[in-house]
């Protein structure tokens, strides 16, 4: 178990390394989720516009 704690600590730089990984993960998730939400909103708006034109 001690080697696992050493791995997490990464020679004293663990906080910075894991923070960087966390930020990168959040950015990657936002790069996937935000376009999906925008697409959903755009399709909803187009459907409403098409409904109004009929």
N, C-alpha and C positions, 0 to 999 in steps of 0.2 A: 504493500500500500504506500510505502514511503516513496517509491519511484513514481507513483501516480501523482503524489503531491508535488514532487520535484518537477514533473512534466508540466503541471498546471502553473507552477511558479516560474518556469522557464528562466532560471538563473536570475531571478529578480525582475525580469521584464514581463512577467505574465500579465499584469494589469494592462499594460500598453498593448501587448499582442492580442489579448482576448477582447479588449475594447475595439481594436482595429477590425478584428473578425466580426464583432457584433455590428459595427457601423456598416461594414461591407455587406453583411447579410441583410440589414434593413434596406440599404440602397437597392440591392438586387430584388428584394421582395417588392419594393415600390415600383421598380421598373416593370414588373409583371402585373401587379394589381392595378395601378393607376390607369394604364391603357385599357384594361378590361372594363373598369368602371366608366371611363369616358366613352367607350364603344357602346356600352349598355345605355348610357344617357343619350348618345347621339341617335341610336336606333329608336329609342322612346320618342325623342323629339321629331324624328322623321315620320314615325307612325302617326303622331298627333297632327303634323302638318298635312300629311296625305289624307287623313280623316276629315280635316277641315275643308280641303279642296274639293271633296266629293259632294 
